[in-house]
């Protein structure tokens, strides 16, 4: 049997370790005589529709290995939601045409909940078209909100970055609080789940250490209670450090800050909770305040990536190929924590895409302190192992030496397709 080719695509917001997953996919596929070339989509599913495929066989072994140390999406990602096949078959038919034209038999889609939904639908549609494609989802999201998997590749490194930033910024504020800034607000990602904000709690070793307040999407924001807590903390500690999830919201579900737009998946565009909170504090208490938004910095900080996160990201990429070779379809690898061991141990298992697609896993209430402004011992126990270990990239002239791909494109065989 002639080996069929592999198609890999990155989707949604990128992470510090998504390329480590790509490395796992490509290196594992190259070792198998049952697989042909690995093609990667340029800019995610959009590239698939446009027949813009990168031939990874043109990349050297050392360049592919270097992906393990390189942040962001080396092949390009996108936020693009395919319509339901029942409503609009055009895009799904186009994907099958591309797969047929390039003899692709395996589709690996590296993304979050929306992406797993897409992979599942492609698997179903390809069967209906009598051109079955082996579709394997690969988990990735800094939000850590995919169900079934214990954690999501990308989260551990963001968690480490946020915890470090909280500790370091807290030292800065403490040193200047007597005559300058008394309140600092750090805004982090997290639309409906407060996992990233919770990670800031790892910076707190003692009662008066920052963060003094964490705002979670899971806990309704109370303006009066928040301002009271700010004042009490400043009076007691001398300053106050707040870490706020971008998805902080009032009891009625209204976001504290709403950018007023929607993304391709229909999600509300968030941003601006930090300056909104600072304005509240200034008006109510008159304190000098500063704020910062972690934004892309938190998900691109490969220089402080968690070793555990890097290893897990590579492992799910490798496992995806192994699952495909074992004949599995419409599944994804998940990370399972060994709860019988005192030391942190994990392994990879398999889960159906249908159980993961479009399902969000919120931060458990048991991980949040009784007053709603911190994390519990149980929350710390879950989070702490995920930021363990250092996996520094190689450096050159004082800067990380990240790889750049040749990006050799495969010759197109089909007519243009408008996305």
Secondary structure as the mmCIF struct_conf table of DSSP 4:
data_model
#
loop_
_struct_conf.conf_type_id
_struct_conf.id
_struct_conf.beg_label_comp_id
_struct_conf.beg_label_asym_id
_struct_conf.beg_label_seq_id
_struct_conf.end_label_comp_id
_struct_conf.end_label_asym_id
_struct_conf.end_label_seq_id
HELX_LH_PP_P HELX_LH_PP_P1 UNK A 2 UNK A 3
STRN STRN1 UNK A 4 UNK A 10
BEND BEND1 UNK A 12 UNK A 13
BEND BEND2 UNK A 16 UNK A 17
HELX_RH_AL_P HELX_RH_AL_P1 UNK A 18 UNK A 30
TURN_TY1_P TURN_TY1_P1 UNK A 31 UNK A 31
TURN_TY1_P TURN_TY1_P2 UNK A 33 UNK A 34
STRN STRN2 UNK A 35 UNK A 41
TURN_TY1_P TURN_TY1_P3 UNK A 42 UNK A 43
HELX_RH_AL_P HELX_RH_AL_P2 UNK A 44 UNK A 49
TURN_TY1_P TURN_TY1_P4 UNK A 50 UNK A 51
STRN STRN3 UNK A 53 UNK A 55
HELX_RH_3T_P HELX_RH_3T_P1 UNK A 56 UNK A 58
BEND BEND3 UNK A 59 UNK A 59
HELX_RH_AL_P HELX_RH_AL_P3 UNK A 61 UNK A 66
HELX_RH_3T_P HELX_RH_3T_P2 UNK A 67 UNK A 69
BEND BEND4 UNK A 72 UNK A 72
TURN_TY1_P TURN_TY1_P5 UNK A 74 UNK A 75
HELX_LH_PP_P HELX_LH_PP_P2 UNK A 81 UNK A 84
TURN_TY1_P TURN_TY1_P6 UNK A 85 UNK A 87
HELX_RH_AL_P HELX_RH_AL_P4 UNK A 90 UNK A 101
TURN_TY1_P TURN_TY1_P7 UNK A 102 UNK A 103
STRN STRN4 UNK A 104 UNK A 111
BEND BEND5 UNK A 112 UNK A 112
HELX_RH_AL_P HELX_RH_AL_P5 UNK A 113 UNK A 128
TURN_TY1_P TURN_TY1_P8 UNK A 129 UNK A 130
STRN STRN5 UNK A 134 UNK A 139
TURN_TY1_P TURN_TY1_P9 UNK A 142 UNK A 143
STRN STRN6 UNK A 146 UNK A 146
BEND BEND6 UNK A 147 UNK A 151
TURN_TY1_P TURN_TY1_P10 UNK A 153 UNK A 154
HELX_RH_AL_P HELX_RH_AL_P6 UNK A 155 UNK A 176
TURN_TY1_P TURN_TY1_P11 UNK A 177 UNK A 179
BEND BEND7 UNK A 180 UNK A 180
STRN STRN7 UNK A 183 UNK A 188
BEND BEND8 UNK A 191 UNK A 192
HELX_RH_AL_P HELX_RH_AL_P7 UNK A 195 UNK A 199
HELX_RH_3T_P HELX_RH_3T_P3 UNK A 200 UNK A 203
BEND BEND9 UNK A 206 UNK A 206
TURN_TY1_P TURN_TY1_P12 UNK A 207 UNK A 208
BEND BEND10 UNK A 209 UNK A 210
HELX_LH_PP_P HELX_LH_PP_P3 UNK A 211 UNK A 211
BEND BEND11 UNK A 212 UNK A 212
STRN STRN8 UNK A 213 UNK A 215
TURN_TY1_P TURN_TY1_P13 UNK A 217 UNK A 218
BEND BEND12 UNK A 219 UNK A 219
HELX_RH_AL_P HELX_RH_AL_P8 UNK A 223 UNK A 237
BEND BEND13 UNK A 238 UNK A 238
STRN STRN9 UNK A 240 UNK A 245
TURN_TY1_P TURN_TY1_P14 UNK A 246 UNK A 247
STRN STRN10 UNK A 249 UNK A 249
TURN_TY1_P TURN_TY1_P15 UNK A 251 UNK A 252
BEND BEND14 UNK A 253 UNK A 253
STRN STRN11 UNK A 255 UNK A 255
BEND BEND15 UNK A 256 UNK A 257
BEND BEND16 UNK A 260 UNK A 260
STRN STRN12 UNK A 262 UNK A 262
TURN_TY1_P TURN_TY1_P16 UNK A 264 UNK A 265
BEND BEND17 UNK A 266 UNK A 266
HELX_LH_PP_P HELX_LH_PP_P4 UNK A 267 UNK A 267
STRN STRN13 UNK A 268 UNK A 268
HELX_LH_PP_P HELX_LH_PP_P5 UNK A 269 UNK A 269
HELX_RH_AL_P HELX_RH_AL_P9 UNK A 273 UNK A 285
STRN STRN14 UNK A 289 UNK A 293
HELX_RH_AL_P HELX_RH_AL_P10 UNK A 295 UNK A 300
HELX_RH_3T_P HELX_RH_3T_P4 UNK A 302 UNK A 304
STRN STRN15 UNK A 306 UNK A 306
HELX_RH_AL_P HELX_RH_AL_P11 UNK A 307 UNK A 325
TURN_TY1_P TURN_TY1_P17 UNK A 326 UNK A 327
BEND BEND18 UNK A 330 UNK A 330
STRN STRN16 UNK A 331 UNK A 337
TURN_TY1_P TURN_TY1_P18 UNK A 339 UNK A 340
BEND BEND19 UNK A 342 UNK A 343
STRN STRN17 UNK A 346 UNK A 352
HELX_RH_3T_P HELX_RH_3T_P5 UNK A 353 UNK A 355
TURN_TY1_P TURN_TY1_P19 UNK A 356 UNK A 358
STRN STRN18 UNK A 360 UNK A 360
HELX_LH_PP_P HELX_LH_PP_P6 UNK A 362 UNK A 364
HELX_RH_3T_P HELX_RH_3T_P6 UNK A 365 UNK A 367
STRN STRN19 UNK A 368 UNK A 368
TURN_TY1_P TURN_TY1_P20 UNK A 370 UNK A 371
BEND BEND20 UNK A 372 UNK A 374
STRN STRN20 UNK A 375 UNK A 375
HELX_RH_AL_P HELX_RH_AL_P12 UNK A 377 UNK A 384
HELX_RH_3T_P HELX_RH_3T_P7 UNK A 385 UNK A 387
BEND BEND21 UNK A 389 UNK A 389
STRN STRN21 UNK A 390 UNK A 390
HELX_LH_PP_P HELX_LH_PP_P7 UNK A 392 UNK A 394
STRN STRN22 UNK A 395 UNK A 396
TURN_TY1_P TURN_TY1_P21 UNK A 397 UNK A 398
STRN STRN23 UNK A 399 UNK A 400
HELX_LH_PP_P HELX_LH_PP_P8 UNK A 408 UNK A 408
STRN STRN24 UNK A 409 UNK A 409
HELX_LH_PP_P HELX_LH_PP_P9 UNK A 410 UNK A 412
BEND BEND22 UNK A 414 UNK A 414
#
